[in-house]
Amino acid sequence: MSAEKPEIKKVRNNVVTVDLPYVEGTETTNLSVAVAAAGTALTVLDNQGLADNDYIILGVPGQERTEIKQVDGAVTLGTAITSSAVTFPHPINTPVTL
């Protein structure tokens, strides 16, 4: 089965808008602790299904300050994820999608 590829919709100044295809069964969770800009330690409700080198979306696609980051460390079952440094601060309950 081939996955749908994301499509660049628009580039304006330093903002790139990407149409991300929805994949049924995608793992989702939420931040249970806020993370500051440049933070790498994410605490979520449940990290099941995530693994080192996976890409995650923090926020809601299409909204400002939503970003894609890579999981940057082994994931042990629980609530912790280490990622590449986030660019923007994210409050509690920010969606995190695989």
Residue pairs with C-beta under 8 A, 6 or more apart in sequence:
3 21
3 23
4 21
4 23
5 21
6 18
6 19
6 20
6 21
7 18
7 19
8 16
8 17
8 18
8 19
9 17
9 18
9 19
10 16
10 17
11 17
17 62
18 61
20 57
20 61
26 97
26 98
27 48
27 49
27 50
27 97
27 98
28 95
28 96
28 97
28 98
29 44
29 45
29 46
29 47
29 95
29 96
30 44
30 45
30 92
30 93
30 94
30 95
30 96
31 42
31 43
31 44
31 58
31 90
31 91
31 92
31 93
31 94
31 96
32 43
32 44
32 45
32 79
32 92
33 43
33 92
34 89
34 90
34 91
34 92
35 41
35 42
35 43
35 86
35 89
35 90
36 89
37 86
37 87
37 88
37 89
38 85
38 86
39 85
39 86
39 89
40 72
40 82
40 83
40 84
40 85
40 86
41 80
41 81
41 82
42 58
42 80
42 81
42 82
42 83
42 86
42 96
43 79
43 80
43 81
44 79
44 80
44 81
44 96
45 79
46 79
47 75
47 77
47 78
47 79
47 80
47 81
48 77
49 98
50 56
50 71
50 75
50 81
50 98
51 71
51 75
52 71
52 72
52 73
52 74
52 75
53 70
53 71
53 72
54 70
54 71
54 98
55 68
55 69
55 70
55 71
55 98
56 68
56 69
56 70
56 71
56 81
56 83
56 96
56 97
56 98
57 66
57 67
57 68
57 95
57 96
57 97
58 66
58 67
58 68
58 69
58 86
58 90
58 94
58 95
58 96
59 65
59 66
59 67
59 90
59 94
59 95
60 66
60 95
65 87
65 88
65 90
67 86
67 87
67 88
69 83
69 84
69 85
69 86
70 83
70 84
71 81
71 82
71 83
72 82
72 83
72 84
73 81
73 82
75 81
81 96
